[in-house]
Amino acid sequence: MSFAAKITSKGQVTIPKKIRDRLNSNVVEFKLVKNNIVIKPVESVSGALSKYAKRRVPFKKARDLAWEKAAHDKTGK
């Protein structure tokens, strides 16, 4: 499977729907392998930040906890 996409002046690319559906994640990691770019889904924050993570945390859970902390810090509730 191969698709072409234009890079915008801001460096953005739209990932084709068929590929997004296969990724099964809305967070991706880019890796350069022998002059080829590999895009892979990030299913866990510890996957992308493994050298900083002490345990595997699903991305959705980490995001939800961050929002809760931000709301608490802002409102005190």
Buried (B, 14 or more C-beta within 10 A) or exposed (E): EEEEEEEEEEEEEEBEEEEBEEBEBEBBEEEEEEEEEEEEBBBBBBBBEEEEBEEEBEBBEBEEEEEEEEEEEEEEE
